[in-house]
Amino acid sequence: MLSLLWTDYLVFALLIGVVLVVLNTRHKAHLRRPWQKVFDNTVGMVSLTVLLMFLMIGLLDSTRLERPILLDSGQASKQTDVLSVLDILLSPIRVGHEKTYSAPFAHTAYAKEIVLDSTGQKQWLYPRLHIGGAHLSNPDEDKINDIAQKSLKGLGQALLVWLGLVTLVLFFSKDCSYRALSNGKKTLLFSLLGIFCIMGVLANLAPYYHVLGTDKVGEDVLYQAVKSIRTGLVIGALTSIVMLPIAISLGLLAGFFRGWVDDLIQYIYTTLSSVPGVLLIAAAILMAQVYMTNNPELFTTVDDRADMRLLLLCLILGMTSWTGLCRLLRAETLKIREMDYVVAAQALGVSRLKILKRHVLPNVMHLVMITVVLDFSGLVLAEAVLSYINIGVDPSSYSWGNMINSSRLEMAREPVVWWSLSAAFIFMFSLVLAVNLFADVVRDAFDPRSHH
């Protein structure tokens, strides 16, 4: 049975909205042409493929199922547990906990302990891990070969899946030949091959080794990094939903009506821009924490509290980040309202709202699209910074910011525990780089002034 949180509902509502926009775009030639340029661009398709992979993981993590907890006897108990589809798929690394820190691909703990041997003698050594390399009787000699074999097996499985996908694509294509495929489809297929290879290798190694090590309480760092994807996507997407209506409506009104309307809107966004956003966010989060503490009956589970804090963070970020786009749209609208076709429409008696809807809004949408995609990566980074100073998402939530925050002390210890910070950096870097590269390609395709 589905058991969704508020942010899950909003994520699926956003997905439905994107699908409707895509279906609408297919019937309009002036929108199809720029998107065709994006799909024919190699960098655009590779970055889009990476983004779609992140989005798929986020959607799997937003689909939560309520299931009965299984007893040791295998029978279902009356108590229930809520797990996302991603949690179920990642069960081997979700439940595979160690005692404390362990390095990537290690078969022993990271620190020495006093361990009793078979004769009852105390020994000061690195104890064996419960999961990492536990299937090997002599890991010092067999581990490298075992990792290589499992990696090759994963690559072989990925190649078989990819070949099956290529066969399916060729079967449904017109000429049934690889050469007849467009450059975009070829790039997509080879991008998927790279992703399949990474997933295949991880799927074969993760149940037997901690690929990115474990944290202080022995939880797998790879699991934490993958679970953090949803938080980054939710903050980027939901903040954009809050920001867009405010920025578009006020920007168009200020530029088109001018006069006192323009002065009032300029006053609002200039005042808001002068207030440090971090202070507003900190104040709102602290007020929300007090409210949650005083009304515990409204938030029965840890997930409810964490979800409400995440939703509130998205609202606050949206309310404080619309000023830049509003200023940009105002300037563009001031220029468009002097164009001949707009002046002609006014002379013919067309209402101002119709002119805004039919003539002004379509001509500023490329700016909206570019700004949203660029702001998305900024919001992902903002979450990391805010969580680092403890005014971001709830500490119980999985997020790259919380991973970076927890690694502060780890970097100060000896020997250094470097893998939590590295994992958060790799995943965040991959997402932000893909978003920025895709934004560049979209800008070149939609903005005619960018062509040389």
VOBABA-295295 format. One record per residue (C-alpha): residue in one letter; residue number from 1; x, y, z negated. Coordinates in Angstrom, 3 decimals. Each point is the difference from the previous one (the first is absolute). Layout:
! VOBABA-295295
 loro kefi        x        y        z
    A  NUM        X        Y        Z
...
END
This chain:
! VOBABA-295295
 loro kefi        x        y        z
    M    1    0.000    0.000    0.000
    L    2    1.304    3.466    0.926
    S    3    0.955    2.293   -2.897
    L    4    1.053    3.364    1.442
    L    5    1.315    3.127   -1.700
    W    6   -0.874    3.576    0.998
    T    7    3.166    0.392    2.033
    D    8   -0.732   -3.306    1.790
    Y    9   -3.385    1.320    1.161
    L   10    1.642    3.186    1.256
    V   11    2.726   -1.957    1.817
    F   12   -2.580   -2.081    1.881
    A   13   -2.095    3.112    0.732
    L   14    3.115    1.615    1.480
    L   15    0.685   -3.128    2.071
    I   16   -3.545    0.075    1.418
    G   17    0.470    3.698    0.804
    V   18    3.256   -0.686    1.871
    V   19   -1.661   -2.805    2.011
    L   20   -2.864    2.357    0.980
    V   21    2.506    2.679    1.084
    V   22    1.897   -2.553    2.108
    L   23   -3.225   -1.158    1.678
    N   24   -0.942    3.629    0.672
    T   25    3.463    0.745    1.442
    R   26   -0.249   -2.846    2.522
    H   27   -2.838    1.791    1.823
    K   28    1.814    3.345    0.309
    A   29    2.674    0.265    2.716
    H   30    1.672    3.125   -1.438
    L   31    0.680   -1.919   -3.252
    R   32    0.845   -3.312    1.675
    R   33    2.863    1.470    2.047
    P   34    2.116    1.243   -2.973
    W   35   -0.557   -3.243   -1.890
    Q   36    1.104   -1.948    3.071
    K   37    3.271    1.953   -0.115
    V   38    0.400   -0.993   -3.661
    F   39   -0.617   -3.673    0.824
    D   40    2.495    0.096    2.886
    N   41    2.696    1.487   -2.236
    T   42    2.391   -2.587   -1.465
    V   43    0.643    1.877   -3.273
    G   44   -3.726    0.727   -0.349
    M   45   -0.997   -3.650    0.345
    V   46    2.698   -1.311   -2.358
    S   47   -0.932    2.536   -2.705
    L   48   -3.730   -0.658    0.555
    T   49    0.570   -3.760   -0.404
    V   50    1.851    0.557   -3.289
    L   51   -2.794    2.315   -1.198
    L   52   -2.675   -2.547    0.893
    M   53    1.904   -2.636   -1.988
    F   54    0.018    2.285   -3.064
    L   55   -3.712    0.765    0.526
    M   56   -0.837   -3.713    0.240
    I   57    1.780   -0.657   -3.307
    G   58   -1.866    2.936   -1.575
    L   59   -3.372   -1.318    1.209
    L   60    0.748   -3.504   -1.297
    D   61    0.857    1.541   -3.383
    S   62   -3.257    2.022    0.038
    T   63   -2.160   -3.102    0.552
    R   64   -0.539   -1.230   -3.562
    L   65   -1.689   -3.269   -0.869
    E   66   -1.420   -1.006   -3.367
    R   67    0.862   -3.639   -0.704
    P   68   -0.407   -2.299   -3.033
    I   69    3.201   -0.697   -1.918
    L   70    1.116   -3.616    0.391
    L   71    0.767   -1.927   -3.195
    D   72    2.972   -2.360   -0.381
    S   73   -2.340   -2.900    0.758
    G   74   -0.828    1.553    3.396
    Q   75   -3.564    0.910   -0.963
    A   76   -1.355    3.556    0.373
    S   77   -0.580    1.921   -3.226
    K   78   -2.759    2.548   -0.679
    Q   79    2.540    2.841    0.013
    T   80    0.754    1.673    3.318
    D   81    3.066    1.660    1.438
    V   82    0.167    2.623    2.766
    L   83    2.683   -0.573    2.607
    S   84    0.525    1.649    3.370
    V   85    0.461   -2.094    3.147
    L   86    3.640    1.138   -0.021
    D   87    0.429   -1.311   -3.576
    I   88   -1.321   -3.396    1.104
    L   89    2.345   -0.081    3.017
    L   90    2.959    0.999   -2.189
    S   91   -0.833   -2.465   -2.803
    P   92    3.441   -1.738    0.072
    I   93    1.838    3.226   -0.870
    R   94   -2.869    1.491   -2.044
    V   95    0.023   -2.779   -2.595
    G   96    3.705   -0.859    0.209
    H   97    1.348    1.987   -2.966
    E   98    3.451   -0.214   -1.534
    K   99    1.074    0.955   -3.512
    T  100    1.640    3.324    0.958
    Y  101    2.254    1.517    2.675
    S  102    1.436   -2.143    2.765
    A  103    1.864    1.165    3.096
    P  104   -1.228   -0.593    3.575
    F  105    0.417   -3.673    1.018
    A  106    1.510   -0.804   -3.424
    H  107   -0.447   -3.391   -1.672
    T  108    1.077    1.235   -3.462
    A  109   -1.129    2.883   -2.210
    Y  110    1.799    3.350    0.262
    A  111    1.227    0.023   -3.607
    K  112    1.625   -2.692   -2.136
    E  113   -1.973   -1.696   -2.771
    I  114    0.665   -2.561   -2.716
    V  115   -1.333   -3.286    1.392
    L  116   -0.123   -3.443   -1.604
    D  117    1.458   -2.730    2.225
    S  118   -1.075   -3.660    0.115
    T  119    2.151   -0.822   -3.050
    G  120   -1.471    2.838   -2.078
    Q  121    3.133    2.155    0.223
    K  122   -0.403    3.769    0.412
    Q  123    1.484    1.457    3.152
    W  124    0.365    3.627    1.164
    L  125   -0.910   -0.121    3.701
    Y  126   -2.326    1.166    2.772
    P  127   -3.160   -2.168   -0.355
    R  128   -1.662   -1.536    3.063
    L  129   -3.142    1.685    1.333
    H  130   -3.443   -1.635   -0.103
    I  131   -0.731    0.761    3.687
    G  132    3.086    1.339    1.767
    G  133    1.997   -2.956    1.315
    A  134   -1.685   -2.367   -2.490
    H  135   -0.525   -2.602    2.768
    L  136    3.782   -0.368    0.457
    S  137    1.968   -2.398   -2.178
    N  138    3.350    1.621    0.907
    P  139   -0.817    3.596    1.028
    D  140    3.623    1.232    0.057
    E  141    0.715   -2.257    2.980
    D  142   -3.430   -0.488    1.608
    K  143   -1.576    3.467   -0.257
    I  144    1.505    1.620    3.123
    N  145   -0.892   -2.972    2.206
    D  146   -3.497   -0.158   -1.492
    I  147   -0.620    3.722    0.637
    A  148    1.289   -0.368    3.580
    Q  149   -2.230   -3.027    0.672
    K  150   -3.113    1.659   -1.395
    S  151    0.753    3.208    1.952
    L  152    0.410   -1.961    3.266
    K  153   -3.238   -1.864   -0.713
    G  154   -1.784    3.338   -0.523
    L  155    1.456    1.406    3.242
    G  156   -1.111   -3.138    1.872
    Q  157   -3.546    0.275   -1.349
    A  158   -0.105    3.710    0.872
    L  159    1.167   -0.727    3.548
    L  160   -2.680   -2.680    0.464
    V  161   -2.758    2.366   -1.220
    W  162    1.343    2.751    2.264
    L  163    0.125   -2.283    3.053
    G  164   -3.603   -1.003   -0.710
    L  165   -0.966    3.688   -0.146
    V  166    1.830    0.750    3.278
    T  167   -1.770   -2.938    1.681
    L  168   -3.347    1.322   -1.233
    V  169    0.752    3.519    1.300
    L  170    1.110   -1.311    3.413
    F  171   -3.089   -2.228    0.211
    F  172   -2.322    2.991   -0.423
    S  173    2.031    2.344    2.248
    K  174   -1.012    0.489    3.636
    D  175    3.061   -1.459    1.762
    C  176    1.008   -2.479   -2.744
    S  177    3.638    1.115    0.426
    Y  178    2.385    1.689   -2.414
    R  179    1.148    2.547    2.597
    A  180   -3.568    1.251    0.453
    L  181   -0.194    1.035   -3.677
    S  182    0.349    3.716   -0.741
    N  183    3.073    1.335   -1.818
    G  184   -2.175    0.662   -3.031
    K  185   -1.155   -3.620   -0.254
    K  186    3.561   -1.308    0.451
    T  187    1.259    2.324   -2.762
    L  188   -2.888   -1.076   -2.241
    L  189    0.794   -3.687    0.522
    F  190    3.712    0.415   -0.783
    S  191   -0.801    2.168   -3.043
    L  192   -2.305   -2.774   -1.228
    L  193    2.798   -2.527    0.565
    G  194    2.234    1.975   -2.387
    I  195   -2.769    0.238   -2.611
    F  196   -0.856   -3.717    0.356
    C  197    3.673   -0.906   -0.492
    I  198    0.259    2.059   -3.207
    M  199   -3.278   -1.432   -1.329
    G  200    0.977   -3.555    0.985
    V  201    3.357    0.189   -1.801
    L  202   -1.576    1.560   -3.115
    A  203   -2.841   -2.555   -0.028
    N  204    2.523   -2.848   -0.066
    L  205    2.423    1.561   -2.497
    A  206   -2.301    1.788   -2.476
    P  207   -1.482   -3.134   -1.671
    Y  208    3.535   -1.264   -0.801
    Y  209    2.026    3.198   -0.564
    H  210   -0.608    3.528   -1.248
    V  211    0.985    1.705    3.259
    L  212    0.142    3.470   -1.595
    G  213    0.676   -1.168   -3.560
    T  214   -2.176    0.435   -3.111
    D  215   -0.630    2.900   -2.387
    K  216    0.343    0.302   -3.776
    V  217   -3.013   -2.225   -0.725
    G  218    0.969   -2.516    2.698
    E  219   -2.571    1.048    2.622
    D  220    0.998   -0.404    3.643
    V  221    1.107    3.356    1.481
    L  222   -1.084   -0.978    3.532
    Y  223   -3.541   -0.505   -1.322
    Q  224    0.083    3.420   -1.691
    A  225    1.240    1.725    3.170
    V  226   -2.654   -1.636    2.215
    K  227   -2.786    0.787   -2.514
    S  228    1.146    3.638   -0.066
    I  229   -0.848    0.398    3.703
    R  230   -3.717    0.439   -0.761
    T  231    0.667    2.834   -2.460
    G  232    2.081    1.909    2.550
    L  233   -2.599   -0.466    2.749
    V  234   -2.936    0.932   -2.263
    I  235    1.671    3.220   -1.126
    G  236    0.878    0.956    3.588
    A  237   -3.404   -0.880    1.479
    L  238   -2.441    1.115   -2.707
    T  239    1.832    3.284   -0.585
    S  240   -0.357    0.712    3.730
    I  241   -3.773   -0.662   -0.238
    V  242   -0.276    2.596   -2.791
    M  243    2.274    2.505    1.724
    L  244   -1.318   -0.077    3.590
    P  245   -3.577    1.331   -0.432
    I  246    1.227    2.929   -2.117
    A  247    2.929    0.893    2.271
    I  248   -1.924   -0.331    3.295
    S  249   -3.160    1.850   -1.075
    L  250    1.768    2.894   -1.743
    G  251    2.711    0.296    2.674
    L  252   -2.523    0.216    2.865
    L  253   -2.277    2.415   -1.886
    A  254    2.898    2.308   -0.900
    G  255    1.333    0.139    3.554
    F  256   -3.341    0.268    1.798
    F  257   -2.035    2.391   -2.155
    R  258    2.907    2.185   -1.205
    G  259   -0.962    3.034   -2.099
    W  260   -0.985   -0.590   -3.636
    V  261   -0.305   -3.784    0.561
    D  262    3.646   -0.139    1.095
    D  263    1.098    2.217   -2.898
    L  264   -1.825   -2.149   -2.568
    I  265    1.390   -3.320    1.330
    Q  266    3.516    1.441    0.224
    Y  267   -0.305    1.174   -3.593
    I  268   -1.089   -3.503   -1.122
    Y  269    2.802   -1.933    1.684
    T  270    2.673    2.585   -0.845
    T  271   -1.006   -0.154   -3.678
    L  272   -0.072   -3.806   -0.001
    S  273    3.383   -0.198    1.772
    S  274    1.568    2.190   -2.699
    V  275   -0.953   -2.440   -2.797
    P  276    2.553   -2.816   -0.425
    G  277   -1.757   -3.207    1.091
    V  278    1.828   -2.128   -2.584
    L  279   -1.527    2.070   -2.836
    L  280   -3.538   -0.471    1.350
    I  281    0.543   -3.726    0.443
    A  282    1.540   -0.384   -3.470
    A  283   -2.856    1.929   -1.645
    A  284   -2.693   -1.998    1.820
    I  285    1.624   -3.383   -0.726
    L  286    0.416    0.840   -3.713
    M  287   -3.636    1.127   -0.223
    A  288   -1.093   -3.236    1.703
    Q  289    2.028   -2.068   -2.468
    V  290   -1.689    1.739   -2.928
    Y  291   -3.426   -0.608    1.590
    M  292    0.762   -3.700    0.559
    T  293    1.226   -0.373   -3.584
    N  294   -3.158    1.629   -1.395
    N  295   -2.343   -2.039    2.245
    P  296    1.418   -3.537    0.032
    E  297   -3.427   -1.533    0.787
    L  298    0.132    1.510    3.522
    F  299    3.274   -1.738    0.815
    T  300   -0.269   -3.595   -1.142
    T  301    3.118   -1.393    1.670
    V  302    3.567    1.122    0.603
    D  303   -0.703   -0.094    3.756
    D  304   -2.926    2.424   -0.413
    R  305    2.151    2.486   -1.901
    A  306    2.871   -0.263    2.482
    D  307   -2.370    0.328    2.973
    M  308   -1.698    3.095   -1.432
    R  309    3.374    1.636   -0.600
    L  310    1.078   -0.820    3.573
    L  311   -3.252    1.428    1.387
    L  312    0.392    3.149   -2.098
    L  313    3.591    0.416    1.206
    C  314   -1.209   -0.197    3.625
    L  315   -2.667    2.645   -0.689
    I  316    2.474    2.377   -1.642
    L  317    2.621   -0.455    2.731
    G  318   -2.714    0.615    2.609
    M  319   -1.220    3.154   -1.741
    T  320    3.528    1.426   -0.172
    S  321    1.422   -1.042    3.402
    W  322   -2.534    1.442    2.485
    T  323    1.451    3.515    0.113
    G  324    2.732   -0.676    2.579
    L  325   -2.352   -1.541    2.569
    C  326   -2.615    2.715   -0.653
    R  327    2.546    2.742    0.749
    L  328    1.079   -1.793    3.187
    L  329   -3.583   -0.475    1.247
    R  330   -0.872    3.635   -0.756
    A  331    2.871    1.203    2.202
    E  332   -0.948   -2.366    2.828
    T  333   -3.695    0.970   -0.202
    L  334    0.911    3.708    0.191
    K  335    1.666   -0.737    3.329
    I  336   -2.727   -2.298    1.378
    R  337   -2.860    2.432   -0.766
    E  338    1.567    2.475    2.503
    M  339    0.086   -2.595    2.810
    D  340   -2.169    0.672    3.057
    Y  341   -2.248   -3.038   -0.457
    V  342   -0.798    0.953   -3.612
    V  343   -0.691    3.629    0.937
    A  344   -2.235   -1.206    2.853
    A  345   -1.911   -2.312   -2.352
    Q  346   -0.589    2.906   -2.401
    A  347   -1.187    2.209    2.886
    L  348   -2.496   -2.699    1.047
    G  349   -1.489    0.019   -3.505
    V  350    1.294   -3.384   -1.185
    S  351   -0.214   -0.187   -3.793
    R  352    3.200    0.348   -2.005
    L  353   -0.317   -3.450   -1.575
    K  354   -0.309   -1.632    3.457
    I  355    3.076    1.915    1.229
    L  356    1.952   -1.192   -3.058
    K  357   -1.141   -3.595    0.526
    R  358    0.387   -0.261    3.800
    H  359    2.846    2.375    0.858
    V  360    2.138    0.747   -3.053
    L  361    0.050   -3.268   -1.998
    P  362    1.029   -2.316    2.918
    N  363    2.889    2.354    0.834
    V  364    1.484   -0.079   -3.503
    M  365   -0.382   -3.742   -0.636
    H  366    3.528   -0.746    1.216
    L  367    1.326    2.269   -2.782
    V  368   -2.227   -1.743   -2.538
    M  369    1.189   -3.439    1.104
    I  370    3.697    0.921   -0.063
    T  371   -0.266    1.743   -3.388
    V  372   -1.882   -2.931   -1.576
    V  373    2.572   -2.553    1.162
    L  374    2.895    2.151   -1.219
    D  375   -1.713    0.792   -3.313
    F  376   -0.635   -3.719   -0.523
    S  377    3.720   -0.717   -0.390
    G  378    0.366    3.025   -2.285
    L  379   -2.802   -1.295   -2.240
    V  380    1.622   -3.449   -0.272
    L  381    3.200    1.694   -1.167
    A  382   -1.990    2.311   -2.310
    E  383   -1.504   -3.021   -1.778
    A  384    3.495   -1.323   -0.664
    V  385    1.126    3.337   -1.467
    L  386   -3.156    0.444   -2.120
    S  387    0.190   -3.564   -1.366
    Y  388    3.670    0.601   -0.798
    I  389   -1.001    2.846   -2.348
    N  390   -2.963   -2.010   -1.408
    I  391   -2.853    2.073    1.481
    G  392   -0.640   -2.237    3.001
    V  393   -1.869   -3.291    0.159
    D  394   -0.675   -2.048   -3.124
    P  395    3.122   -1.764   -1.378
    S  396   -1.886   -3.326    0.240
    S  397   -0.443    0.450    3.777
    Y  398    2.426   -1.292    2.562
    S  399    1.634    2.925    1.791
    W  400    3.411    0.885    1.387
    G  401    0.069    3.019   -2.312
    N  402   -0.463   -2.234   -3.056
    M  403    2.735   -2.328    1.296
    I  404    2.382    2.946    0.373
    N  405   -1.025    1.311   -3.432
    S  406    0.685   -3.358   -1.669
    S  407    3.379   -0.304    1.737
    R  408    1.337    3.139   -1.744
    L  409    1.142   -1.981   -3.022
    E  410    1.040   -2.958    2.135
    M  411    2.509    2.156    1.888
    A  412    1.529    1.115   -3.323
    R  413    0.624   -3.500   -1.353
    E  414    3.073   -2.128    0.548
    P  415    0.006   -1.961    2.239
    V  416   -2.250    2.186    2.176
    V  417   -3.425   -1.370    1.015
    W  418   -0.211    1.528    3.472
    W  419   -2.605   -2.115    1.814
    S  420   -3.253    1.611   -1.271
    L  421    1.088    3.428    1.244
    S  422    1.283   -1.508    3.268
    A  423   -3.264   -1.883    0.645
    A  424   -2.133    3.126   -0.578
    F  425    2.340    2.011    2.241
    I  426   -0.084   -2.568    2.862
    F  427   -3.800   -0.279    0.061
    M  428   -0.601    3.746   -0.402
    F  429    2.638    0.822    2.620
    S  430   -1.566   -2.460    2.484
    L  431   -3.503    1.467   -0.412
    V  432    1.049    3.671    0.075
    L  433    2.365   -0.505    2.959
    A  434   -2.722   -1.806    1.994
    V  435   -2.511    2.784   -0.769
    N  436    2.429    2.768    1.002
    L  437    1.065   -1.707    3.244
    F  438   -3.636   -0.623    0.910
    A  439   -0.833    3.648   -0.779
    D  440    2.737    1.180    2.382
    V  441   -1.355   -2.150    2.832
    V  442   -3.607    1.125   -0.659
    R  443    1.104    3.652   -0.029
    D  444    1.806   -0.359    3.334
    A  445   -3.057   -1.702    1.529
    F  446   -2.688    2.386   -1.271
    D  447    1.742    3.379   -0.055
    P  448    0.605    1.212    3.584
    R  449    2.412    2.691   -1.200
    S  450    2.447   -2.677   -1.206
    H  451    0.665   -1.207    3.566
    H  452    3.066    1.404    1.667
END
